[in-house]
Each structure stands twice: as structure tokens, then as C-alpha cells.
Amino acid sequence: MSESRRVLRVIIDGARDPRMNMALDEALARARERKNFDTLRIYMWLPSGVSIGRRQRVEDTVYLDEIRRRGYVLVRRPTGGAALLHPQDKELTYSIVLSKDDPLYKLDVSSSAAKIAEAIAHTINILLKSERGSSYDEIYSASVRGLPEISNISSAGFCYINPGSSDVMIRGRKISGSAQRRDWGSLLQHGTILLKYDPEDFLSVLRVSDDDKRDVFEKIAGLSDFIKDLSLQDLIDNLIRSFQKVLKYDHVFIGGFDLDEIVLAKKLFDIKYSSEKWIFYGEDLYGEV
């Protein structure tokens, strides 16, 4: 395959330990310079995870005792942003890793994140049209929040009530958000697609101010709130096609992790993502070995 062609490897992954999920995303980003293709990874969480942004303070953002009582796993992401619950079986997560030579890398973070999120909105609109048939109305369509609407930035500790350019919205309710990092010679963006949303689940483990609690109930939704018979297979199939269409890939192939990525992810899992120094204080010991 010619280097000039845009090629996307798709890894349809399973449900993994939250620490391994983050280790794999970082491994893909670190390994990108040695590959001649980008990677879209689609995955879930087992058990449920609570992730915090790489610059957040644990004590300010989550209820650690409740996380432990429920058997959830706390993890610090390699990306920024705010805290988020990743409920087992109720969320589909994606990560995409692009080369530093990709046209999106030349855009600022907000613009590139919004462009990538168009693939999520495109996917959801296909499903909405299929669900509603002739009764489909544009008022129910998904759209990316984009740049003009985020002049009043919230600093809430809960990711889904902070407006971002890459938020995917349906009728004013957020169903997908993302975080991005540019490092290691690549662009990593990972984000969530809520399948089912229970605000009480989120409030049980995330510290949310009284002023923001109303938004937790009114401004977030899951896909099941709009699509009655949601098929995970249809969602994944259309997600792949949408990334190819929106980001203009010439070729897409279904693949697995390369050996170097697996070895690197295992090291990151052991040294970084399982380390209390990283989880609680953001001290990256991997960079010291």
C-alpha cells in the first residue's frame, strides 16, 4: 500500500480492565510513528471504570470509597478533561490515533476534535433515520456542538456537563464527548458513546456541585433514549463506515494489535496505569525507566 493513501486499521476490541484500556490507547499513540496506517479502536469496560483527566485531583472529583465499594476501577487518562463514569455494558468507547502528518493535526485541538466527532454524529443519524423511517424529523438529528457555542466554559469536575467542541448532541442533550492529546508524534482522541444513561449512577461516584446537578438530569442522554431497538452490531458497523467517510480514508481493514503494541501496553499497564503514583498524583513513572 502506498504511503500517500489514507489507510485505517480498525480494532474491534473486547471489554477490558479500565487500566488496560488506557494503556492500549497510549501504546497505539506511541507506536503510530512506526506504522503506515491510522487506528480506530472500539471497546468497552469490564468492570465499570471511573476515569479522571490527567491534571485532575482525585479528592476533588470522585467518591473513592464508593468506587471501591461498587468494585469499579479508578484510572487516570493520558488525556485531559474531567471525570467520567464508564458503566459496564452501557457505553461504547472509541479511540482514534492519527499521524502527525495528518491534515487534522494542523488544526487546533478544538477544531480537529469537532471534525473527528462528526463521524459519531453521522453514525447516530444513520441509526436514527433507520429507527424512525418516514417519521424521521431533523429535530431529532445528532449534531456536533462545534466552536461558536462554547464561549462560556464550565469548569465542572464531571466531563459530560462541561461543554466541548466535540460534544455530540441530540435535542440539547449530550450523548458523546471526547478528549485529545498530541504527543509521541501522533494525535490521540478517545471518546464515549452513552448507550444507556442513569444519572444516579454517575452522581454516586462523581463529585458534582449542587448548582450542576440539574444539568446531570436534564442535559445528558443515552442512545436508548432515542433509539428503541439499539443494535450494538449496527452501531459498530456504521461507526466504521462513518469514520471512513467523514475522515476520507481510501482503505479500511479490520485488524488486531501488533506485537510491539501489545508489549508496550503491558509495560504501560504495569509501570504507569497500575501505579498509585499515576492514579492519585499524576506522576508518570514510565517516562523514568
N, C-alpha and C positions, 0 to 999 in steps of 0.2 A: 504493500500500500504506500502510495506517495505521501511524503510529509506535507504536501500542500493540501491534501484532502483533510477535511474535518471528520475525525473518527471518534466515536463514543463507545466505550465499553460500559455495559450495564451489568451490575452485580445485584441479582435478586437474592438478598441475604435473608437469614432467619431472624428470630427473636433472640437477642443476646444480652448478657450482663451489661448494665449501663457503662461500666468502666471499659469493657472491651469495645463497646460501640464507639466511644470517644477515641480509644487507642487506634482502632481501624481507620476512622476518619483522618486522624493525624498521619498515620502511616501512608495512606493514599496521597495526602498532600505532600509529604516529604519525598515520596518516590516519583512524583509526577515528572520531574526533570529527566528521569531515566526512561520514560515511556514515550511512545509516539501516538498516544490517544488520551483523551479525557476519560473520566469515570463518573458514572451516575450509580450510586449505591442506594438501594431501597431496603429498609429494615424496620424492625420493631424492638421491643424491650421486654426482658424477662430476667428478674422480676421488674415491677414498676420502678422507674428511676426518678430522682429529683435532681435536675441539673442546675448549676448556677454559672453565671458568666465568670470569665477568668479574673475579673477585677473585683468581684463582689465579696463581701464579708458574710461568712456563714451565719453568724449570730444575728445579723441584721435582716436576713432574708428567709430563713426557714425555721420550722419547729423540729429540731433534731431528734428530740425524744419521740415525737410522733412518727417520724420517718422510720426510726428503729423499731418502734412498736409494731408498725404495719409490715415490717420486713422489706421495705423499699431500700434502694441503694442510692446514696448521695454521691454525685460526681461533679467535678468542676470541668466545664467545657474548655477546649482550646480557644474558642471564640469568645467574643464579648456578649453584651446583652444582659438580660435579667433572668431571675429564677423561673423554673418551669417544671411542672409535673408531667412525666411521660407515662401515662397509665397503660399497663399491660392490656393488650387486645383492643385498646380504644384509640390508638394513634398509629399512623403510618409516618415514618420519618424518611427523609431523603438527604443525601449529601451529594454535592457535585464538586469535582476538582478539575480546574481548568489550568492550562499552561499560562505562564506569564506573558507569552506571545499572543494570547487570545485577544481579540478586539475588546472584549468586555473588561479586560484588565486595564485598558487605557482609560476607562471611565472611572469616575469617583465611586466610592463604595455604595452610596445610596442609589445612584443610577444603575449600576451593574446589578445590585441586589433586586431592584424592581424589575429589571429585564428578565432575570432568571425566574422570578416569581410569576411572570406571565405564563410560563409553562404550567404552573399549578392552576392558575385561573382557567387556562384553556382546557385542561383536563376536566375540571369540575363542570365547566359549561357543556362539554360533551355529555357528561353524565346527567346533568340537569335537563338537557334537551331530550335525551333518551327517556328519562323518567316521566316527563310531563307531556311529551308528544305534541299534539296540536294545541294543547292548552299552555305551552311554554310561553312565558312573557319575559321580556328583557328586564323587568323589575326584579326578577329572581336570579339574574345572572351574577356570576362572580367577577370581580374586578380587582386589580391591584391598586392599593391606596395611592402609590406614587409620591412625588415630591411636593406638589402645591399644598397638600392638606396637612402637613406636619409641622407647621410653624410653632405650635405650642407643644413643645416636647415635654412629656411627663417623665418623672424620674422614679416611678413606682418600682418596687422590687420584683414584681410579678410581670414577666415578659408580655403576656397577652393583653395587658391593659396599657402598655407603652406603645404609642403609635410609631410605626416604622414605614419606610418607603416600600418595603416588600410585603407588607400585610396583604393577605387576600381576604376580601370582604364579600359578604352576601347580605344585602339589605341592612347595611350598617353594622353587621356583626362579623367579627374576625374569626376565621377558621384555620388560618395558616400564618405563621410567622417564621422568620429566619434570622440567622446570624452569619457573619462573614469574617474571614481572616485572610490577609495576604502576607505570606511568609514562605520560607523554604523554596522560593522560586515558583510558587503556584498560588492560585486563588481557591480557597475552600469556602463553600457555603453549605450549611446544613439547616434544615427547617422541618417543621412539623405540619401534618395534616390531621386535624382532630376528626376522628370518626364518630365518637360519642363524647358528649361533654356533660360532666356533673360538677357544677361549681362548688358543691360542698367538699368533694374530693380535693380540689385544689386548695380551698381555704383551710383544710385540715393540716396541710403541711407547709404552706407558703404564708409568710407574714405580709398581710395586706392591711393598709390603714383603713380606718372607718370611712374616710372620705372616698376611698376607691372601691369599697365592697359592692356598691350598687353596680359599678361597671362590670364586676365579675359575673353578676347575674344577667345583665342586660346587653352587654356588648361582645359576647363571645358565644360561639355555637359550634356544634359538630355537624359533619356532613349528614348524619342520620336525621337531623332536624329538617333537612330539605329534600333528602332522597330516601324514600321509604324502604326500598329493597336494594340496599347498597351491597354491591358485589366487590369484594377485595380484589378478585382477579381482574374484573373490568377496570377498577381504579388503577391497578398497576400497569395493565396493558396500555391504557390510554395515557398514563403518565409517561411511559417510554416514548410513545408516538409524539406526544406533545413536546417533550424536550428535543426530539429530533427536528420537529417542525419549527418551533419558536427559536431555537438556537442554531438552526440551519446546519445540521450535521449531514455530511454526504453519506456516511455509513455508520450503522449501529450494529453491534454484536453483543450477544449475551455471553458473559464470561465469568471467571472466578478470580480470586486473588492470586497474584503471582507469589512465588516462594519468598522473594525478598520482602514483599509487603507483609506476609504472614510473620516472618521472623521479626521484622521491625515492630509490628503491632504487639507481639508477645513481649518484647523488651519494654515498650511504652506502657503496657499494662502492668508489668512487674515494677518498673522503676518509677513511673510517673503516676499513672491513674489509680494505682492501689496505695499510693503513698499518702499518709495523713498530712505530710508537709504540703503536698499539692492540693489535696482536697480542702483542707482547712485554711491554709495560708497562701496558696498560690505559688509555692516555691518549687520550681521545676528542676528536679534533680537529674532528669535525663540529660539536660544540657551540660552536666558536670562530669559525665562519665565518658 
